[in-house]
Every structure is written in structure tokens, then in C-alpha cells.
Amino acid sequence: MNMTGNKTVSGVYKTHTAVEAAVMELQKAGLDMKTLSVAGKDYHSDELVVAYYNSGDRMMAWGKIGGFWDGLWGLLSGAAFFFVPGIGPIAVAGPLVSSIVGALEGDAVVGGVTAVGAGLCSIGVPRDYVVKYETMLKADRFIVICHGARGDVAKARRILQYTEPTEVNIHDGIGQTSRVILFSKKDKQH
């Protein structure tokens, strides 16, 4: 459980283009990109090669949405590709990578959650939402996560709720979750 007093806000998105737009809005607003993570499945295809590789000091992707992952991996700190039993192949960008790797190294994957779930638990996401997010990843959704001080999380929440997510949740790190009311971009202009 998160004992640092930090909070987490997460937005769930249907498409990589919606995620890209949300990340750009967060960056434009001056949010510290070191607090931001993105997790999602890449599209699989029988027609196109999909590859993840290291080029110098940077992770690279090749495939239908390879440019999307390349951009995130260049912007956010941390990059990884995992094959998660029960979920499938997922790509992760940002500090969630180290939380997942820490869970794997510490054998923290217990109680029916995956390594991704253990990583989410370690940043204060309650277990019922961990299961929900794992299910959403399996259903080809993308999750944008900001984990940090209350001010950063509040700023990210105010931005994410206008960026076309299917839902936004705030996790307080001690087991409580609040759903956020979503607005359209048109609402923001009024």
C-alpha cells in the first residue's frame, strides 16, 4: 500500500489517439512528465510486423501504432514491453515500469493479480480497481496514470476529465477511490 501520501489519478481511453491528445494536454499544462505513465496493448496483426527493440539508449517500436509508443517512450521516463498471462502483450511507458519490475523482482505477484496489478497496487490503486484495469487492458483499452503529490494529481484530474476518457478515477493511496465527472471539450470552453 502507498504510504507516501501521494495520490493517483487514472484515465481510461479507447484509442491511442485519445491517449496521445491527453498526454499532450498534460504536457502543455506543465505537468511533470516524470509522474505520468501509460499502459496499453499494441494492435496485433497477421499482416504487419510488430517489434520492440532498443536503439542506443531508447526503446523503439515498429508496427501499426509504433510511432505512438516511440513518442511516449521518448517523452516519459521508462519503457517496457511485457507479455502478461491473462492479459496478453502490453507496452508500458513511465514510472509504472519500475513498479511492475519491482513487483516481479520481489515476487510480489500474489493473490490473483498480475505483475501489472502488483505494480498498480504499489502506487496505491485499490485491489478492486486493479482487477478492473487489468480487464480493461485485456479489452484493448489504454490507461493513463499520474502518480504523485496531491497538487500534481489534482492538476492532472482537471485536465484528464476533458480529454475524452471513458472514465477517470482518483485513488488516495489508502484504499479510497473517487470517480470524476467527465466533461466534453465544448463544456470547457463555457
SEPAMI-11426 format. One record per atom (N, C-alpha, C): x, y, z. Coordinates in Angstrom, 1 decimal. Example, Ala and Ser with C-alpha at 12.3 -4.5 7.8 and 13.67 -1.06 7.14 Angstrom:
<roros>
13.2;-5.7;7.8
12.3;-4.5;7.8
13.2;-3.3;7.8
12.8;-2.2;7.1
13.7;-1.1;7.1
12.9;0.0;7.9
</roros>
This chain:
<roros>
0.8;-1.2;0.0
0.0;0.0;0.0
0.9;1.2;0.0
0.4;2.3;-0.7
1.1;3.6;-0.8
1.1;4.3;0.6
2.3;4.5;1.2
2.4;5.1;2.5
3.0;6.5;2.3
3.2;7.0;1.1
3.9;8.3;0.9
3.0;9.5;1.0
1.7;9.3;1.0
0.8;10.5;1.0
0.5;10.9;-0.4
1.1;10.2;-1.4
0.8;10.5;-2.8
-0.5;9.9;-3.2
-1.1;10.5;-4.3
-2.3;10.0;-4.8
-2.1;9.6;-6.3
-3.1;9.0;-6.8
-3.0;8.5;-8.2
-4.3;8.9;-8.9
-4.2;9.4;-10.1
-5.4;9.6;-10.9
-5.2;8.8;-12.2
-6.2;8.2;-12.6
-6.1;7.4;-13.9
-7.3;7.7;-14.8
-6.9;7.7;-16.1
-7.9;7.9;-17.1
-7.9;6.7;-18.0
-9.0;6.2;-18.4
-9.1;5.0;-19.3
-9.6;5.5;-20.7
-8.9;5.1;-21.7
-9.2;5.6;-23.1
-9.4;4.4;-24.0
-10.2;4.6;-25.1
-10.5;3.6;-26.1
-9.4;3.6;-27.2
-8.8;4.7;-27.5
-7.9;4.7;-28.6
-6.5;5.3;-28.2
-5.5;5.0;-29.0
-4.2;5.6;-28.8
-4.2;7.1;-29.1
-5.0;7.5;-30.1
-5.1;8.9;-30.5
-5.6;9.7;-29.3
-6.6;9.2;-28.6
-7.1;9.9;-27.4
-6.1;10.0;-26.3
-5.3;9.0;-26.1
-4.2;9.0;-25.1
-3.2;10.0;-25.5
-2.8;10.0;-26.8
-1.8;11.0;-27.3
-2.2;12.4;-27.0
-3.5;12.7;-27.3
-4.1;14.0;-27.1
-4.1;14.4;-25.6
-4.4;13.4;-24.8
-4.4;13.6;-23.3
-3.0;13.9;-22.8
-2.0;13.2;-23.2
-0.7;13.4;-22.8
-0.2;14.7;-23.3
-0.5;15.1;-24.5
-0.1;16.4;-25.0
-0.7;17.6;-24.2
-2.0;17.4;-23.8
-2.6;18.4;-22.9
-2.0;18.5;-21.5
-1.6;17.4;-21.0
-0.9;17.4;-19.7
0.5;18.0;-19.8
1.2;17.7;-20.9
2.5;18.4;-21.1
2.3;19.9;-21.3
1.4;20.3;-22.1
1.1;21.7;-22.4
0.8;22.5;-21.1
0.1;21.8;-20.1
-0.2;22.4;-18.9
0.9;22.5;-17.9
2.1;21.9;-18.3
3.2;21.9;-17.4
3.3;20.8;-16.4
2.5;19.8;-16.5
2.6;18.7;-15.6
4.0;18.0;-15.7
4.6;17.6;-14.6
5.8;16.9;-14.6
5.7;15.6;-15.2
6.3;15.4;-16.4
6.1;14.1;-17.1
6.7;12.9;-16.4
7.5;13.1;-15.4
8.1;12.0;-14.6
7.0;11.4;-13.7
5.8;12.0;-13.6
4.7;11.5;-12.8
3.7;10.7;-13.6
4.0;10.6;-14.9
3.0;10.1;-15.8
3.4;8.8;-16.4
2.4;7.8;-16.5
2.6;6.5;-17.1
1.4;6.2;-18.0
1.7;5.4;-19.0
0.7;4.9;-20.0
0.9;3.4;-20.1
-0.2;2.7;-20.1
-0.2;1.2;-20.3
-1.3;0.9;-21.3
-0.9;-0.1;-22.2
-1.9;-0.5;-23.2
-1.4;-1.6;-24.1
-2.3;-2.2;-24.8
-1.9;-3.2;-25.8
-1.6;-2.6;-27.1
-0.7;-3.1;-27.8
-0.5;-2.7;-29.2
-1.4;-3.5;-30.1
-1.7;-3.0;-31.2
-2.6;-3.8;-32.1
-1.8;-5.0;-32.7
-2.4;-6.1;-32.7
-1.7;-7.3;-33.3
-2.3;-7.4;-34.7
-1.4;-7.9;-35.6
-1.8;-8.1;-37.0
-1.1;-9.3;-37.6
-1.9;-9.9;-38.5
-1.3;-11.0;-39.2
-0.6;-10.5;-40.5
-0.8;-9.2;-40.7
-0.2;-8.6;-42.0
1.0;-7.7;-41.7
1.2;-7.2;-40.5
2.3;-6.3;-40.3
3.2;-6.9;-39.2
4.5;-6.5;-39.4
5.5;-6.9;-38.3
5.3;-6.0;-37.1
5.3;-6.5;-35.9
5.3;-5.7;-34.7
6.6;-6.0;-34.0
7.4;-5.0;-33.6
8.7;-5.2;-33.0
8.9;-4.2;-31.9
9.6;-4.5;-30.9
10.1;-3.6;-29.8
11.6;-3.9;-29.7
12.3;-2.8;-29.7
13.8;-3.0;-29.6
14.5;-1.8;-29.0
15.7;-2.0;-28.6
16.5;-0.9;-28.1
17.4;-0.3;-29.1
17.4;1.0;-29.3
18.3;1.6;-30.2
19.0;2.7;-29.5
20.3;2.4;-29.2
21.1;3.3;-28.3
20.5;3.2;-26.9
20.1;4.4;-26.4
19.6;4.5;-25.1
18.0;4.6;-25.1
17.4;4.3;-26.2
16.0;4.5;-26.3
15.3;3.2;-26.8
14.1;2.9;-26.2
13.2;1.9;-26.7
12.5;2.3;-27.9
12.4;1.4;-28.9
11.7;1.8;-30.1
10.6;0.7;-30.4
9.6;1.1;-31.3
8.6;0.2;-31.6
8.4;0.2;-33.1
7.9;-0.9;-33.7
7.6;-1.0;-35.1
6.3;-1.7;-35.2
5.4;-1.1;-36.0
4.1;-1.7;-36.2
3.0;-0.6;-36.5
1.8;-1.0;-36.4
0.7;-0.2;-36.8
0.7;1.1;-35.9
0.9;1.0;-34.6
1.0;2.2;-33.8
2.3;2.4;-33.1
3.4;1.9;-33.8
4.7;2.1;-33.3
5.1;3.5;-33.1
4.7;4.4;-33.9
5.0;5.8;-33.7
4.5;6.4;-32.4
3.3;5.9;-32.1
2.6;6.3;-30.8
3.5;5.9;-29.6
3.9;4.7;-29.6
4.8;4.2;-28.5
6.1;4.9;-28.5
6.7;5.0;-29.7
8.0;5.7;-29.8
7.9;7.1;-29.2
6.9;7.8;-29.5
6.7;9.2;-28.9
6.6;9.2;-27.4
5.8;8.2;-26.9
5.6;8.2;-25.4
6.9;7.8;-24.7
7.6;6.8;-25.3
8.8;6.3;-24.7
9.9;7.4;-24.8
9.8;8.3;-25.7
10.8;9.4;-25.7
10.4;10.5;-24.7
9.1;10.6;-24.4
8.6;11.7;-23.5
8.6;11.3;-22.1
8.3;10.1;-21.8
8.1;9.6;-20.4
9.3;8.8;-20.0
9.6;8.8;-18.7
10.7;8.0;-18.2
10.4;6.6;-17.9
11.0;5.7;-18.7
10.7;4.3;-18.5
10.0;3.7;-19.7
10.4;2.5;-20.2
9.8;1.9;-21.3
9.9;0.4;-21.2
8.9;-0.3;-21.4
8.9;-1.8;-21.4
7.8;-2.4;-22.2
8.0;-3.6;-22.5
7.0;-4.5;-23.2
6.9;-5.8;-22.3
5.7;-6.1;-21.9
5.5;-7.3;-21.1
4.5;-8.2;-21.8
4.7;-9.5;-21.7
3.7;-10.5;-22.0
3.1;-11.0;-20.7
1.9;-10.6;-20.4
1.2;-10.8;-19.1
0.2;-11.9;-19.3
0.4;-13.1;-18.7
-0.6;-14.2;-18.8
-2.0;-13.6;-18.3
-3.0;-13.9;-19.1
-4.3;-13.5;-18.8
-4.7;-12.1;-19.4
-3.7;-11.3;-19.8
-3.9;-10.0;-20.4
-3.4;-10.1;-21.8
-2.2;-10.6;-22.0
-1.5;-10.6;-23.3
-0.4;-9.6;-23.3
0.1;-9.3;-24.5
1.2;-8.3;-24.6
0.8;-6.9;-24.4
1.5;-6.2;-23.5
1.2;-4.8;-23.3
2.5;-4.0;-23.3
2.4;-2.8;-23.7
3.5;-1.8;-23.6
3.2;-0.9;-22.5
4.3;-0.4;-21.8
4.1;0.5;-20.7
5.2;1.6;-20.8
4.8;2.8;-20.6
5.7;3.9;-20.6
5.6;4.7;-19.3
6.7;5.1;-18.7
6.7;5.9;-17.5
7.1;5.1;-16.2
6.9;5.7;-15.1
7.4;5.1;-13.8
6.7;3.8;-13.4
5.5;3.6;-14.0
4.8;2.3;-13.7
5.7;1.1;-14.1
6.6;1.3;-15.1
7.5;0.3;-15.5
8.3;-0.2;-14.3
8.9;0.7;-13.5
9.7;0.3;-12.4
8.9;-0.4;-11.3
7.6;0.1;-11.1
6.8;-0.6;-10.2
6.5;-2.0;-10.5
6.2;-2.3;-11.8
6.0;-3.6;-12.3
7.2;-4.5;-12.2
8.4;-4.0;-12.6
9.6;-4.7;-12.5
9.9;-5.0;-11.0
9.7;-4.0;-10.1
9.9;-4.2;-8.7
9.0;-5.3;-8.2
7.8;-5.4;-8.6
6.9;-6.5;-8.2
7.4;-7.8;-8.7
7.9;-7.9;-9.9
8.5;-9.1;-10.4
9.7;-9.6;-9.7
10.6;-8.6;-9.4
11.8;-8.9;-8.7
11.6;-9.3;-7.3
10.6;-8.7;-6.6
10.3;-9.0;-5.2
9.3;-10.1;-5.0
8.9;-10.8;-6.1
7.9;-11.9;-6.0
6.6;-11.4;-5.4
6.2;-10.2;-5.7
5.0;-9.6;-5.1
3.8;-9.9;-5.9
3.9;-10.8;-6.9
2.7;-11.1;-7.7
2.0;-12.3;-7.0
1.0;-11.9;-6.2
0.3;-12.9;-5.4
-1.2;-12.5;-5.4
-2.0;-13.5;-5.0
-3.4;-13.2;-4.7
-4.2;-12.9;-6.0
-3.9;-13.5;-7.1
-4.7;-13.4;-8.3
-4.5;-12.2;-9.1
-3.5;-11.3;-8.8
-3.3;-10.2;-9.7
-2.0;-10.5;-10.4
-1.9;-9.8;-11.6
-0.7;-10.0;-12.4
0.4;-9.1;-11.9
1.6;-9.1;-12.6
2.7;-8.2;-12.3
2.2;-6.8;-12.5
1.4;-6.5;-13.5
0.9;-5.2;-13.7
0.0;-4.8;-12.5
-0.8;-5.7;-12.1
-1.7;-5.4;-10.9
-0.9;-5.1;-9.7
0.2;-5.9;-9.5
1.1;-5.7;-8.3
1.7;-4.3;-8.4
2.1;-3.9;-9.6
2.7;-2.6;-9.8
1.7;-1.5;-9.5
0.5;-1.7;-9.9
-0.6;-0.7;-9.6
-0.9;-0.6;-8.1
-0.9;-1.8;-7.5
-1.1;-1.8;-6.0
0.0;-1.0;-5.3
1.2;-1.1;-5.8
2.3;-0.5;-5.1
2.3;1.0;-5.2
1.5;1.6;-6.1
1.3;3.0;-6.2
0.0;3.5;-5.6
-0.7;2.6;-4.9
-1.9;2.9;-4.2
-3.2;2.7;-4.8
-3.3;2.0;-6.0
-4.5;1.7;-6.6
-5.2;0.5;-5.8
-6.4;0.6;-5.4
-7.0;-0.4;-4.6
-7.2;-1.7;-5.5
-7.3;-2.8;-4.8
-7.3;-4.1;-5.5
-8.5;-4.3;-6.4
-9.7;-3.7;-6.1
-10.8;-3.9;-7.0
-10.6;-3.1;-8.2
-9.9;-2.0;-8.2
-9.6;-1.2;-9.4
-8.5;-1.8;-10.2
-7.6;-2.5;-9.5
-6.5;-3.2;-10.2
-7.1;-4.3;-11.1
-8.1;-5.0;-10.6
-8.7;-6.1;-11.4
-9.5;-5.4;-12.5
-10.1;-4.3;-12.3
-10.9;-3.6;-13.3
-9.9;-3.1;-14.4
-8.8;-2.5;-14.0
-7.8;-2.0;-15.0
-7.2;-3.1;-15.8
-6.9;-4.3;-15.1
-6.4;-5.4;-15.9
-7.4;-5.9;-16.9
-8.7;-5.9;-16.6
-9.7;-6.3;-17.5
-9.8;-5.3;-18.7
-9.6;-4.0;-18.4
-9.7;-3.0;-19.4
-8.5;-3.1;-20.4
-7.3;-3.4;-19.8
-6.1;-3.7;-20.7
-6.4;-4.9;-21.6
-6.9;-5.9;-21.0
-7.2;-7.1;-21.8
-8.2;-6.8;-23.0
-9.1;-5.8;-22.7
-10.1;-5.4;-23.7
-9.6;-4.3;-24.6
-8.2;-4.2;-24.7
-7.6;-3.2;-25.6
-7.8;-1.8;-25.3
-8.0;-1.4;-24.0
-8.1;-0.1;-23.6
-6.7;0.4;-23.2
-6.5;1.7;-23.1
-5.3;2.3;-22.6
-5.6;3.0;-21.3
-4.6;3.0;-20.4
-4.7;3.7;-19.1
-3.6;4.7;-19.0
-4.0;5.9;-18.7
-3.1;7.0;-18.4
-3.1;7.2;-16.9
-1.9;7.2;-16.3
-1.8;7.3;-14.8
-0.9;8.4;-14.4
-1.3;9.3;-13.5
-0.5;10.3;-12.9
-0.4;9.9;-11.4
0.8;9.7;-10.9
1.0;9.3;-9.5
2.0;10.3;-8.9
1.6;11.0;-7.9
2.5;12.0;-7.3
1.8;12.7;-6.2
2.3;13.9;-5.9
1.8;14.8;-4.9
0.4;15.2;-5.2
-0.3;15.6;-4.2
-1.7;15.9;-4.4
-1.9;17.0;-5.4
-1.1;18.0;-5.5
-1.2;19.1;-6.4
-1.1;18.6;-7.8
-0.1;17.8;-8.1
0.1;17.2;-9.5
-1.1;16.4;-9.9
-1.6;15.6;-9.0
-2.7;14.7;-9.3
-4.0;15.5;-9.5
-4.2;16.6;-8.7
-5.4;17.4;-8.9
-5.3;18.1;-10.2
-4.1;18.6;-10.6
-3.9;19.3;-11.9
-4.2;18.3;-13.1
-3.7;17.1;-12.9
-3.9;16.0;-14.0
-5.4;15.7;-14.1
-6.1;15.6;-12.9
-7.5;15.3;-12.9
-8.3;16.3;-13.7
-8.0;17.6;-13.4
-8.7;18.7;-14.1
-8.5;18.7;-15.6
-7.4;18.2;-16.0
-7.1;18.1;-17.5
-7.7;16.8;-18.1
-7.5;15.7;-17.4
-8.0;14.4;-18.0
-9.5;14.4;-18.1
-10.2;15.0;-17.2
-11.7;14.9;-17.3
-12.3;15.6;-18.6
-11.5;16.3;-19.3
-11.9;17.0;-20.5
-11.3;16.3;-21.8
-10.6;15.2;-21.7
-9.8;14.7;-22.8
-10.4;13.4;-23.4
-11.7;13.2;-23.3
-12.4;12.1;-23.9
-12.0;10.7;-23.3
-11.8;10.6;-22.0
-11.7;9.3;-21.4
-13.0;8.6;-21.3
-13.0;7.3;-21.1
-14.3;6.6;-20.7
-14.6;6.7;-19.3
-13.5;6.9;-18.5
-13.7;7.2;-17.0
-12.4;7.7;-16.5
-12.5;8.5;-15.4
-11.3;9.0;-14.6
-11.6;8.7;-13.1
-10.6;8.2;-12.5
-10.7;7.8;-11.0
-9.5;8.4;-10.3
-9.8;8.8;-9.0
-8.7;9.3;-8.1
-8.6;8.2;-7.0
-7.4;7.8;-6.8
-7.1;6.8;-5.7
-6.2;7.5;-4.7
-6.7;7.5;-3.5
-6.0;8.3;-2.4
-4.8;7.5;-1.8
-4.6;6.3;-2.2
-3.4;5.6;-1.7
-3.7;4.8;-0.4
-4.9;5.0;0.2
-5.2;4.2;1.4
-6.5;3.5;1.2
-6.8;3.2;0.0
-8.0;2.3;-0.3
-9.3;3.0;-0.8
-9.3;4.3;-0.8
-10.5;5.0;-1.3
-10.3;5.5;-2.7
-11.4;5.4;-3.5
-11.4;5.8;-4.9
-12.6;6.7;-5.1
-12.4;7.8;-5.9
-13.5;8.7;-6.2
-13.6;8.7;-7.8
-14.8;8.6;-8.3
-15.0;8.8;-9.7
-15.1;10.2;-10.0
-14.6;10.6;-11.2
-14.6;12.0;-11.6
-15.7;12.2;-12.6
-16.4;13.3;-12.5
-17.4;13.7;-13.5
-16.7;14.1;-14.8
-17.1;13.6;-15.9
-16.4;13.9;-17.2
-17.2;15.0;-17.9
-16.4;15.8;-18.7
-17.0;16.8;-19.5
-16.4;16.7;-20.9
-17.1;17.3;-21.8
-16.6;17.4;-23.2
-15.8;18.6;-23.3
-15.0;18.7;-24.4
-14.1;19.9;-24.6
-15.0;21.1;-24.8
-16.2;20.9;-25.3
-17.2;22.0;-25.5
-17.5;22.6;-24.2
-17.7;21.8;-23.1
-18.0;22.3;-21.8
-16.9;23.1;-21.2
-15.7;22.8;-21.5
-14.5;23.5;-21.0
-14.5;25.0;-21.6
-15.0;25.2;-22.8
-15.0;26.5;-23.4
-16.0;27.4;-22.8
-17.0;26.9;-22.1
-18.0;27.8;-21.5
-17.7;28.2;-20.1
</roros>
